Amino acid sequence: MKNGWADPEHVGKITISILDILTKEFHKANKKADDEKDFDLIIKLSQAAGYQAQLYSGLQKSHEFARRLQSIEKVMQTANPETLALGQNPVIIAEEELKSKQLGR
């Protein structure tokens, strides 16, 4: 599904690539001896990695919501009140079953 200026899958791949680079740098900085560690850098890398993870999660949720919304819109364009009610109203369903049984005799 391509909406707007960029394909969500492409943006997701870029986000994951950035996240991979940040985590590699974080692990590299964290492997140093305690007296050599730059804790400000480690904190900034972890914050940036968390931000990228949130971006990716938000993108996935938005993409899934857009897909679901498009499927609902497709149904709503062709549906009439009776067909919509058939799927939800047990009284109408029972009436339809009764009519079909009577016609079947």
C-alpha positions as CSV (number, residue, x, y, z in Angstrom):
1,M,0.0,0.0,0.0
2,K,1.6,3.2,-1.1
3,N,0.2,6.4,0.3
4,G,1.8,9.8,0.0
5,W,5.4,10.4,-0.9
6,A,7.1,7.3,0.5
7,D,6.2,3.6,0.8
8,P,5.8,2.7,4.5
9,E,7.9,-0.5,4.0
10,H,10.8,1.6,2.6
11,V,10.6,4.0,5.5
12,G,10.5,1.1,7.9
13,K,13.7,-0.4,6.3
14,I,15.5,2.9,6.7
15,T,14.3,3.2,10.3
16,I,15.6,-0.3,11.1
17,S,18.9,0.5,9.4
18,I,19.4,3.6,11.5
19,L,18.4,1.6,14.6
20,D,21.0,-1.1,13.8
21,I,23.7,1.5,13.4
22,L,22.8,3.2,16.7
23,T,22.8,-0.1,18.6
24,K,26.2,-1.1,17.1
25,E,27.7,2.2,18.3
26,F,26.0,1.8,21.7
27,H,27.5,-1.6,22.2
28,K,30.9,-0.5,20.9
29,A,30.9,2.4,23.4
30,N,29.6,0.2,26.2
31,K,32.3,-2.5,25.8
32,K,35.1,0.0,26.8
33,A,36.5,-0.2,30.3
34,D,34.6,1.8,32.9
35,D,37.2,4.5,33.2
36,E,37.2,5.0,29.3
37,K,33.4,5.1,28.8
38,D,31.8,8.2,27.6
39,F,28.5,8.0,29.5
40,D,27.0,11.1,27.8
41,L,27.5,9.4,24.4
42,I,26.0,6.1,25.7
43,I,23.0,7.9,27.0
44,K,22.5,9.9,23.8
45,L,22.8,6.7,21.7
46,S,20.3,4.9,23.9
47,Q,17.9,7.8,23.6
48,A,18.3,7.9,19.8
49,A,17.8,4.2,19.6
50,G,14.6,4.5,21.7
51,Y,13.4,7.3,19.5
52,Q,13.9,5.3,16.3
53,A,12.1,2.3,17.8
54,Q,9.1,4.5,18.7
55,L,9.1,5.9,15.1
56,Y,9.1,2.4,13.7
57,S,6.3,1.3,16.0
58,G,4.2,4.3,15.2
59,L,4.8,3.7,11.5
60,Q,3.7,0.1,11.7
61,K,0.5,1.0,13.7
62,S,-0.4,3.8,11.3
63,H,0.2,1.5,8.3
64,E,-2.0,-1.2,9.8
65,F,-4.7,1.3,10.7
66,A,-4.7,2.7,7.2
67,R,-5.1,-0.8,5.7
68,R,-8.0,-1.6,8.0
69,L,-9.7,1.8,7.3
70,Q,-9.4,1.2,3.5
71,S,-11.1,-2.2,3.8
72,I,-13.9,-0.7,5.8
73,E,-14.3,2.1,3.3
74,K,-14.5,-0.4,0.5
75,V,-17.3,-2.3,2.3
76,M,-19.1,0.9,3.1
77,Q,-19.1,2.1,-0.5
78,T,-21.1,-0.9,-1.7
79,A,-23.1,-1.8,1.4
80,N,-26.7,-0.8,2.1
81,P,-28.3,-0.7,5.5
82,E,-29.8,-4.2,5.2
83,T,-26.5,-5.9,4.4
84,L,-24.8,-4.0,7.2
85,A,-27.5,-5.0,9.7
86,L,-27.4,-8.6,8.7
87,G,-23.9,-9.0,10.0
88,Q,-24.8,-7.4,13.4
89,N,-28.5,-7.8,14.2
90,P,-29.5,-11.2,15.5
91,V,-33.2,-10.4,15.0
92,I,-32.7,-9.7,11.3
93,I,-30.6,-12.8,11.0
94,A,-33.3,-14.9,12.6
95,E,-35.9,-13.4,10.3
96,E,-33.8,-14.2,7.2
97,E,-33.3,-17.8,8.4
98,L,-37.1,-18.1,8.9
99,K,-37.8,-16.7,5.5
100,S,-35.3,-19.1,3.8
101,K,-36.7,-22.1,5.7
102,Q,-40.3,-21.2,4.6
103,L,-39.2,-20.7,1.0
104,G,-37.3,-23.9,1.1
105,R,-40.4,-26.0,1.9
